[in-house]
Amino acid sequence: MKLLLTLIGVVFILEGLPYLTFPETMQKWLQQLMEMRPGQLRLMGLLVVGAGLLLCYLTQRAGWFH
């Protein structure tokens, strides 16, 4: 549970950094997201989740960091 909460904290930090450092750019990107079709956003989300799952699997099973 400690590791999970630490990871959630790291995600919050990484998610907040662009808003802290480049707020104007983030507003432009968010506007572009608002103009995208839901299907495009869903596909982007699927690709990011897939990449995250693959990264988790590889780091846990491949033995790269032993």
Gaussian input, Z-matrix of N, CA and C with variables (Angstrom, degrees):
# hf/3-21g

backbone

0 1
 N
 C     1     B1
 C     2     B2     1     A1
 N     3     B3     2     A2     1     D1
 C     4     B4     3     A3     2     D2
 C     5     B5     4     A4     3     D3
 N     6     B6     5     A5     4     D4
 C     7     B7     6     A6     5     D5
 C     8     B8     7     A7     6     D6
 N     9     B9     8     A8     7     D7
 C    10    B10     9     A9     8     D8
 C    11    B11    10    A10     9     D9
 N    12    B12    11    A11    10    D10
 C    13    B13    12    A12    11    D11
 C    14    B14    13    A13    12    D12
 N    15    B15    14    A14    13    D13
 C    16    B16    15    A15    14    D14
 C    17    B17    16    A16    15    D15
 N    18    B18    17    A17    16    D16
 C    19    B19    18    A18    17    D17
 C    20    B20    19    A19    18    D18
 N    21    B21    20    A20    19    D19
 C    22    B22    21    A21    20    D20
 C    23    B23    22    A22    21    D21
 N    24    B24    23    A23    22    D22
 C    25    B25    24    A24    23    D23
 C    26    B26    25    A25    24    D24
 N    27    B27    26    A26    25    D25
 C    28    B28    27    A27    26    D26
 C    29    B29    28    A28    27    D27
 N    30    B30    29    A29    28    D28
 C    31    B31    30    A30    29    D29
 C    32    B32    31    A31    30    D30
 N    33    B33    32    A32    31    D31
 C    34    B34    33    A33    32    D32
 C    35    B35    34    A34    33    D33
 N    36    B36    35    A35    34    D34
 C    37    B37    36    A36    35    D35
 C    38    B38    37    A37    36    D36
 N    39    B39    38    A38    37    D37
 C    40    B40    39    A39    38    D38
 C    41    B41    40    A40    39    D39
 N    42    B42    41    A41    40    D40
 C    43    B43    42    A42    41    D41
 C    44    B44    43    A43    42    D42
 N    45    B45    44    A44    43    D43
 C    46    B46    45    A45    44    D44
 C    47    B47    46    A46    45    D45
 N    48    B48    47    A47    46    D46
 C    49    B49    48    A48    47    D47
 C    50    B50    49    A49    48    D48
 N    51    B51    50    A50    49    D49
 C    52    B52    51    A51    50    D50
 C    53    B53    52    A52    51    D51
 N    54    B54    53    A53    52    D52
 C    55    B55    54    A54    53    D53
 C    56    B56    55    A55    54    D54
 N    57    B57    56    A56    55    D55
 C    58    B58    57    A57    56    D56
 C    59    B59    58    A58    57    D57
 N    60    B60    59    A59    58    D58
 C    61    B61    60    A60    59    D59
 C    62    B62    61    A61    60    D60
 N    63    B63    62    A62    61    D61
 C    64    B64    63    A63    62    D62
 C    65    B65    64    A64    63    D63
 N    66    B66    65    A65    64    D64
 C    67    B67    66    A66    65    D65
 C    68    B68    67    A67    66    D66
 N    69    B69    68    A68    67    D67
 C    70    B70    69    A69    68    D68
 C    71    B71    70    A70    69    D69
 N    72    B72    71    A71    70    D70
 C    73    B73    72    A72    71    D71
 C    74    B74    73    A73    72    D72
 N    75    B75    74    A74    73    D73
 C    76    B76    75    A75    74    D74
 C    77    B77    76    A76    75    D75
 N    78    B78    77    A77    76    D76
 C    79    B79    78    A78    77    D77
 C    80    B80    79    A79    78    D78
 N    81    B81    80    A80    79    D79
 C    82    B82    81    A81    80    D80
 C    83    B83    82    A82    81    D81
 N    84    B84    83    A83    82    D82
 C    85    B85    84    A84    83    D83
 C    86    B86    85    A85    84    D84
 N    87    B87    86    A86    85    D85
 C    88    B88    87    A87    86    D86
 C    89    B89    88    A88    87    D87
 N    90    B90    89    A89    88    D88
 C    91    B91    90    A90    89    D89
 C    92    B92    91    A91    90    D90
 N    93    B93    92    A92    91    D91
 C    94    B94    93    A93    92    D92
 C    95    B95    94    A94    93    D93
 N    96    B96    95    A95    94    D94
 C    97    B97    96    A96    95    D95
 C    98    B98    97    A97    96    D96
 N    99    B99    98    A98    97    D97
 C   100   B100    99    A99    98    D98
 C   101   B101   100   A100    99    D99
 N   102   B102   101   A101   100   D100
 C   103   B103   102   A102   101   D101
 C   104   B104   103   A103   102   D102
 N   105   B105   104   A104   103   D103
 C   106   B106   105   A105   104   D104
 C   107   B107   106   A106   105   D105
 N   108   B108   107   A107   106   D106
 C   109   B109   108   A108   107   D107
 C   110   B110   109   A109   108   D108
 N   111   B111   110   A110   109   D109
 C   112   B112   111   A111   110   D110
 C   113   B113   112   A112   111   D111
 N   114   B114   113   A113   112   D112
 C   115   B115   114   A114   113   D113
 C   116   B116   115   A115   114   D114
 N   117   B117   116   A116   115   D115
 C   118   B118   117   A117   116   D116
 C   119   B119   118   A118   117   D117
 N   120   B120   119   A119   118   D118
 C   121   B121   120   A120   119   D119
 C   122   B122   121   A121   120   D120
 N   123   B123   122   A122   121   D121
 C   124   B124   123   A123   122   D122
 C   125   B125   124   A124   123   D123
 N   126   B126   125   A125   124   D124
 C   127   B127   126   A126   125   D125
 C   128   B128   127   A127   126   D126
 N   129   B129   128   A128   127   D127
 C   130   B130   129   A129   128   D128
 C   131   B131   130   A130   129   D129
 N   132   B132   131   A131   130   D130
 C   133   B133   132   A132   131   D131
 C   134   B134   133   A133   132   D132
 N   135   B135   134   A134   133   D133
 C   136   B136   135   A135   134   D134
 C   137   B137   136   A136   135   D135
 N   138   B138   137   A137   136   D136
 C   139   B139   138   A138   137   D137
 C   140   B140   139   A139   138   D138
 N   141   B141   140   A140   139   D139
 C   142   B142   141   A141   140   D140
 C   143   B143   142   A142   141   D141
 N   144   B144   143   A143   142   D142
 C   145   B145   144   A144   143   D143
 C   146   B146   145   A145   144   D144
 N   147   B147   146   A146   145   D145
 C   148   B148   147   A147   146   D146
 C   149   B149   148   A148   147   D147
 N   150   B150   149   A149   148   D148
 C   151   B151   150   A150   149   D149
 C   152   B152   151   A151   150   D150
 N   153   B153   152   A152   151   D151
 C   154   B154   153   A153   152   D152
 C   155   B155   154   A154   153   D153
 N   156   B156   155   A155   154   D154
 C   157   B157   156   A156   155   D155
 C   158   B158   157   A157   156   D156
 N   159   B159   158   A158   157   D157
 C   160   B160   159   A159   158   D158
 C   161   B161   160   A160   159   D159
 N   162   B162   161   A161   160   D160
 C   163   B163   162   A162   161   D161
 C   164   B164   163   A163   162   D162
 N   165   B165   164   A164   163   D163
 C   166   B166   165   A165   164   D164
 C   167   B167   166   A166   165   D165
 N   168   B168   167   A167   166   D166
 C   169   B169   168   A168   167   D167
 C   170   B170   169   A169   168   D168
 N   171   B171   170   A170   169   D169
 C   172   B172   171   A171   170   D170
 C   173   B173   172   A172   171   D171
 N   174   B174   173   A173   172   D172
 C   175   B175   174   A174   173   D173
 C   176   B176   175   A175   174   D174
 N   177   B177   176   A176   175   D175
 C   178   B178   177   A177   176   D176
 C   179   B179   178   A178   177   D177
 N   180   B180   179   A179   178   D178
 C   181   B181   180   A180   179   D179
 C   182   B182   181   A181   180   D180
 N   183   B183   182   A182   181   D181
 C   184   B184   183   A183   182   D182
 C   185   B185   184   A184   183   D183
 N   186   B186   185   A185   184   D184
 C   187   B187   186   A186   185   D185
 C   188   B188   187   A187   186   D186
 N   189   B189   188   A188   187   D187
 C   190   B190   189   A189   188   D188
 C   191   B191   190   A190   189   D189
 N   192   B192   191   A191   190   D190
 C   193   B193   192   A192   191   D191
 C   194   B194   193   A193   192   D192
 N   195   B195   194   A194   193   D193
 C   196   B196   195   A195   194   D194
 C   197   B197   196   A196   195   D195

   B1=1.4459
   B2=1.5330
   B3=1.3282
   B4=1.4599
   B5=1.5328
   B6=1.3332
   B7=1.4571
   B8=1.5220
   B9=1.3237
   B10=1.4596
   B11=1.5250
   B12=1.3200
   B13=1.4617
   B14=1.5221
   B15=1.3202
   B16=1.4598
   B17=1.5255
   B18=1.3299
   B19=1.4619
   B20=1.5288
   B21=1.3128
   B22=1.4623
   B23=1.5301
   B24=1.3276
   B25=1.4601
   B26=1.5177
   B27=1.3251
   B28=1.4666
   B29=1.5257
   B30=1.3163
   B31=1.4674
   B32=1.5275
   B33=1.3199
   B34=1.4684
   B35=1.5224
   B36=1.3237
   B37=1.4649
   B38=1.5212
   B39=1.3343
   B40=1.4643
   B41=1.5243
   B42=1.3211
   B43=1.4643
   B44=1.5248
   B45=1.3122
   B46=1.4585
   B47=1.5174
   B48=1.3218
   B49=1.4621
   B50=1.5284
   B51=1.3288
   B52=1.4710
   B53=1.5300
   B54=1.3338
   B55=1.4602
   B56=1.5243
   B57=1.3177
   B58=1.4589
   B59=1.5225
   B60=1.3196
   B61=1.4588
   B62=1.5225
   B63=1.3332
   B64=1.4708
   B65=1.5334
   B66=1.3290
   B67=1.4646
   B68=1.5326
   B69=1.3293
   B70=1.4648
   B71=1.5291
   B72=1.3255
   B73=1.4581
   B74=1.5258
   B75=1.3147
   B76=1.4639
   B77=1.5263
   B78=1.3370
   B79=1.4646
   B80=1.5261
   B81=1.3284
   B82=1.4685
   B83=1.5206
   B84=1.3488
   B85=1.4651
   B86=1.5206
   B87=1.3316
   B88=1.4640
   B89=1.5245
   B90=1.3327
   B91=1.4633
   B92=1.5303
   B93=1.3324
   B94=1.4669
   B95=1.5219
   B96=1.3289
   B97=1.4718
   B98=1.5276
   B99=1.3231
   B100=1.4702
   B101=1.5273
   B102=1.3219
   B103=1.4588
   B104=1.5291
   B105=1.3214
   B106=1.4644
   B107=1.5245
   B108=1.3147
   B109=1.4696
   B110=1.5286
   B111=1.3256
   B112=1.4609
   B113=1.5305
   B114=1.3150
   B115=1.4598
   B116=1.5206
   B117=1.3338
   B118=1.4596
   B119=1.5263
   B120=1.3391
   B121=1.4624
   B122=1.5339
   B123=1.3288
   B124=1.4605
   B125=1.5309
   B126=1.3295
   B127=1.4588
   B128=1.5192
   B129=1.3331
   B130=1.4655
   B131=1.5306
   B132=1.3267
   B133=1.4575
   B134=1.5206
   B135=1.3271
   B136=1.4585
   B137=1.5253
   B138=1.3253
   B139=1.4638
   B140=1.5201
   B141=1.3323
   B142=1.4634
   B143=1.5288
   B144=1.3319
   B145=1.4658
   B146=1.5231
   B147=1.3295
   B148=1.4669
   B149=1.5167
   B150=1.3356
   B151=1.4666
   B152=1.5251
   B153=1.3195
   B154=1.4619
   B155=1.5125
   B156=1.3205
   B157=1.4622
   B158=1.5268
   B159=1.3290
   B160=1.4568
   B161=1.5263
   B162=1.3093
   B163=1.4628
   B164=1.5262
   B165=1.3283
   B166=1.4712
   B167=1.5236
   B168=1.3173
   B169=1.4624
   B170=1.5283
   B171=1.3278
   B172=1.4600
   B173=1.5194
   B174=1.3175
   B175=1.4693
   B176=1.5290
   B177=1.3305
   B178=1.4597
   B179=1.5282
   B180=1.3142
   B181=1.4557
   B182=1.5202
   B183=1.3152
   B184=1.4665
   B185=1.5172
   B186=1.3164
   B187=1.4398
   B188=1.5323
   B189=1.3102
   B190=1.4730
   B191=1.5117
   B192=1.3266
   B193=1.4720
   B194=1.5212
   B195=1.2997
   B196=1.4780
   B197=1.4850
   A1=110.18
   A2=116.13
   A3=120.43
   A4=110.63
   A5=116.93
   A6=121.12
   A7=110.90
   A8=116.99
   A9=120.89
   A10=110.95
   A11=117.10
   A12=120.16
   A13=111.82
   A14=117.39
   A15=121.01
   A16=110.32
   A17=116.83
   A18=120.58
   A19=111.78
   A20=116.92
   A21=120.05
   A22=109.90
   A23=117.20
   A24=120.95
   A25=112.10
   A26=116.85
   A27=120.67
   A28=110.36
   A29=117.45
   A30=120.79
   A31=109.90
   A32=117.71
   A33=120.58
   A34=111.06
   A35=116.83
   A36=120.89
   A37=110.25
   A38=116.65
   A39=120.49
   A40=112.01
   A41=117.49
   A42=120.61
   A43=111.47
   A44=117.75
   A45=120.91
   A46=114.92
   A47=118.06
   A48=121.25
   A49=114.53
   A50=119.80
   A51=118.12
   A52=113.23
   A53=117.51
   A54=120.75
   A55=110.89
   A56=116.62
   A57=121.79
   A58=111.45
   A59=117.20
   A60=120.79
   A61=114.34
   A62=118.29
   A63=121.77
   A64=110.95
   A65=118.95
   A66=119.26
   A67=113.98
   A68=117.63
   A69=119.36
   A70=111.12
   A71=116.43
   A72=120.46
   A73=110.66
   A74=117.05
   A75=120.16
   A76=110.88
   A77=117.01
   A78=119.32
   A79=110.75
   A80=116.82
   A81=120.23
   A82=110.80
   A83=116.75
   A84=120.35
   A85=111.24
   A86=116.26
   A87=119.36
   A88=110.99
   A89=117.02
   A90=119.75
   A91=110.43
   A92=116.68
   A93=120.00
   A94=110.90
   A95=116.90
   A96=120.18
   A97=111.20
   A98=116.44
   A99=120.36
   A100=111.24
   A101=116.89
   A102=120.67
   A103=113.14
   A104=117.78
   A105=121.12
   A106=110.31
   A107=115.15
   A108=120.47
   A109=109.42
   A110=117.73
   A111=120.96
   A112=113.14
   A113=117.56
   A114=120.48
   A115=112.27
   A116=116.41
   A117=120.36
   A118=110.65
   A119=116.45
   A120=120.35
   A121=111.18
   A122=115.20
   A123=119.91
   A124=110.55
   A125=116.85
   A126=120.93
   A127=111.06
   A128=117.35
   A129=120.54
   A130=110.51
   A131=116.21
   A132=120.30
   A133=111.88
   A134=116.91
   A135=121.34
   A136=110.94
   A137=116.87
   A138=120.24
   A139=111.97
   A140=117.40
   A141=120.70
   A142=110.67
   A143=117.29
   A144=120.16
   A145=110.04
   A146=117.19
   A147=120.57
   A148=112.27
   A149=116.31
   A150=119.95
   A151=110.36
   A152=117.34
   A153=120.81
   A154=112.32
   A155=116.85
   A156=120.51
   A157=111.41
   A158=115.97
   A159=119.92
   A160=111.20
   A161=116.93
   A162=120.69
   A163=111.29
   A164=116.66
   A165=120.23
   A166=110.75
   A167=117.09
   A168=120.75
   A169=110.83
   A170=115.97
   A171=119.26
   A172=112.43
   A173=116.98
   A174=118.36
   A175=111.45
   A176=117.91
   A177=120.08
   A178=112.75
   A179=118.18
   A180=121.70
   A181=115.36
   A182=117.35
   A183=118.96
   A184=113.03
   A185=118.48
   A186=120.77
   A187=114.15
   A188=116.28
   A189=120.28
   A190=112.31
   A191=117.09
   A192=120.82
   A193=112.67
   A194=117.67
   A195=120.04
   A196=111.67
   D1=-36.95
   D2=178.84
   D3=-61.39
   D4=-42.72
   D5=178.96
   D6=-64.36
   D7=-42.04
   D8=179.46
   D9=-60.48
   D10=-47.40
   D11=179.76
   D12=-64.94
   D13=-35.72
   D14=176.18
   D15=-64.21
   D16=-43.68
   D17=178.85
   D18=-64.12
   D19=-39.46
   D20=177.31
   D21=-63.67
   D22=-39.94
   D23=176.10
   D24=-61.68
   D25=-41.99
   D26=178.21
   D27=-64.34
   D28=-40.27
   D29=177.38
   D30=-61.48
   D31=-43.75
   D32=177.82
   D33=-59.49
   D34=-43.66
   D35=179.16
   D36=-61.25
   D37=-49.14
   D38=-178.45
   D39=-65.38
   D40=-35.72
   D41=178.29
   D42=-70.50
   D43=-33.07
   D44=-176.83
   D45=-82.96
   D46=-24.30
   D47=-176.91
   D48=-56.39
   D49=-46.29
   D50=179.68
   D51=-61.65
   D52=-35.93
   D53=179.32
   D54=-69.31
   D55=-34.44
   D56=179.18
   D57=-72.72
   D58=-42.99
   D59=-172.98
   D60=-90.24
   D61=-31.10
   D62=-176.55
   D63=-136.32
   D64=64.33
   D65=-174.79
   D66=-63.50
   D67=-37.42
   D68=-179.30
   D69=-66.60
   D70=-42.07
   D71=178.22
   D72=-63.90
   D73=-39.53
   D74=178.97
   D75=-63.69
   D76=-37.34
   D77=177.33
   D78=-62.22
   D79=-40.81
   D80=178.27
   D81=-64.33
   D82=-43.95
   D83=179.73
   D84=-64.10
   D85=-41.15
   D86=179.41
   D87=-65.36
   D88=-36.26
   D89=176.00
   D90=-62.88
   D91=-41.47
   D92=177.79
   D93=-63.34
   D94=-38.04
   D95=177.23
   D96=-63.49
   D97=-38.50
   D98=179.74
   D99=-63.73
   D100=-27.29
   D101=-177.79
   D102=-87.46
   D103=-8.24
   D104=-179.31
   D105=-79.92
   D106=151.36
   D107=176.03
   D108=-71.90
   D109=149.78
   D110=178.85
   D111=-56.53
   D112=-36.02
   D113=179.23
   D114=-63.12
   D115=-37.89
   D116=177.90
   D117=-66.10
   D118=-42.82
   D119=178.74
   D120=-64.10
   D121=-39.90
   D122=179.36
   D123=-62.92
   D124=-42.09
   D125=178.26
   D126=-64.63
   D127=-43.12
   D128=176.92
   D129=-60.22
   D130=-44.20
   D131=178.68
   D132=-61.65
   D133=-41.88
   D134=178.66
   D135=-62.35
   D136=-43.34
   D137=179.54
   D138=-64.87
   D139=-40.73
   D140=-179.96
   D141=-68.30
   D142=-42.32
   D143=177.41
   D144=-63.14
   D145=-42.87
   D146=177.82
   D147=-60.97
   D148=-42.99
   D149=178.53
   D150=-64.34
   D151=-39.95
   D152=178.03
   D153=-64.50
   D154=-43.37
   D155=177.98
   D156=-63.96
   D157=-41.65
   D158=177.98
   D159=-63.04
   D160=-43.11
   D161=178.37
   D162=-62.40
   D163=-44.36
   D164=177.60
   D165=-61.74
   D166=-44.61
   D167=-179.70
   D168=-61.73
   D169=-47.67
   D170=-177.32
   D171=-64.55
   D172=-40.26
   D173=-179.46
   D174=-70.60
   D175=-29.25
   D176=-179.53
   D177=-84.46
   D178=-33.64
   D179=-171.77
   D180=-106.29
   D181=-25.22
   D182=-172.78
   D183=-80.08
   D184=-17.72
   D185=179.34
   D186=72.48
   D187=26.43
   D188=-179.70
   D189=-69.95
   D190=-27.20
   D191=-172.39
   D192=-114.44
   D193=34.71
   D194=177.99
   D195=-88.26

